[in-house]
């Protein structure tokens, strides 16, 4: 098979069907950009889980006067000094100490100050008092997955309003991010189907416009592979351009939006970086090439009845 002749045939086909080729490039670009965004989002979720799950704390909220009517362990009103001492003693006891990495106590004033700092400028800060905030023991576990041990140990303790594992709040956040990621994958899937159909249609139109040339090739004994290859290259060429554009869009998204805008404003989050985005680019190119090659090969075989 003469490579130069095959390439010239492929280039002629691209030139004849320029508008359809541009359509393929655009659809491939948009669909693979969604694929890249979904991949980066999954990488971001994995990074955040690794970081935050290891730092998730168990909060032992002590009773306040407002908890009397809603919790049986708070019948005596706000937690007393004896009840606080009992909780501290149980945390320091060797039975639980082997599960605990460290813990600290936050009183009414500290809880109130943290609330005011977090919601600075909000009118709500003027409507609350320090006594309305629970005194809390914040516990870091050696293994965050063993939070059930603390929950069981303190759930019925007098003076304890509730025991909360912060991972449940993280799970809700990650659930929302996963839904967004899966939505991007769903949209990308629909766009990829559109790209496959468009590539197949483009190849069939290209083959139809060159039906006389194909007939002559068959008469002179050209092999099926020689006839098919230029058409497949047309689809692959258009898809590769769309894939490269999608890769560039993903890198630009990470560089300008994630690292340039989000990262400086959310220093407590470890965002994906350019290195992560560059890992996604080859994946997008491979996906684009495979889809184009398979759809073009199927279309030309159906048209030529091979």
Secondary structure by P-SEA (a helix, b strand, c coil): ccaaaaaaaaaaaaaaaaaaaaaaaaaaaaaaaaaaaaaaaaaaaaaaaacccccbbbbbbbbcccccccccccccccccaaaaaaaaaaaacccccccccccccccaaaaaaaaaaaacccccccccccccccbbbbbbbcccccaaaaaaaccccccccccccaaaaaaaaaaaaaaaaaaaaaaaaaaaaaaaaaaaaaaaaaaaaaaaaaaaaaaacccccccaaaaaaaaaaaaaaaaaaaaaaaaaaaaccccccccccccccccccaaaaaaaaaaaaaaaaaaaaaaaaaaaaaaacc
